[in-house]
Amino acid sequence: MSYLTTYGTLWGAIPITTGRVFFVAPSASYTVEGRSYVASDNNDGLSPERALLTVNQAVTNATADVGDVIMLLPGSHSWSATQTINKAGLKVLGVPGGPIDPHEHGTRTTRYDAAVTTTASAAVFTVSSARTEIAYVHIVPASAQAGISLAAADANFHDITWNITTAANTATFGISVTGASARPRLSNHYVYVEDNQGPFLRCAAATGGMDGGVLQRSLVVLAGSTAWDDVVEITTGVDNFTIRDCDFIHSSGAIMTDVIDVTGNTNDHAVMVMRCMHAVAGDLTEATATSDIVLCNNYIATIQGGTGGTLSTG
């Protein structure tokens, strides 16, 4: 449901939906169209002027599989508990900015206006129901926690910017996939990392579990002066997973030691990596056996005066 504002624009028009739109404010006091309002989980959330305080309450109010949308208003959202998406078919969205050309290789690098984090020792979002969509937000994981913990099928996480710069901890993940048959669709992510954190994407499904999924059209940047071990780590139970059209960038001060590590996953040809580019000094892949990973048209950069890029074979 959309609302015509006093300035002739529409709230709730994106996405087009036959369900309800529940608005969530970044703080108890917030501003819409120059006017101040008080957010509360006692509100109904069905108008920008009657916003809720938490996604958890919006999920409680929503109905599964009818097109309901949870819209995060611009600002810094900081919750004291993980926000659990446990009803199927919900969309959790920030207000979209100007999209890039869908045919462009890459992703939007300007951070989205709705920034989300948690003060709890928990994931920012815990997704336990199928067909959840999260998009147009800026996620800041807490130290030693995941930004999104996924244990449900057919998730679609797209157009997200990330800041993973807390004190170095190899248990800090961007997206942690643990559920069987998760098949996540991950597109258009801009990931900014400092130091040796945990992987941006970690897949550890049960044996024979996650069959399918894709990480595509994304840019991962490593800053600082400390090497980062793995950008993507696939440990067990994964088959038919594709990583394509992604760029992995680091400076001379810090390298990505192994961009994609599949050493714990022993399914033949389980992971295909295609049309990806990575910076000098690091390795594109690490695997227990060469048959576990398939490569097609990936390139490692060279310094100025070199070849301008060399086909990466491992």
Summary of the structure (lengths in Angstrom):
residues: 314
radius of gyration: 19.9
end to end distance: 49.9
largest distance: 63.2
contacts: 1108
relative contact order: 0.08
helix: 4%
strand: 43%
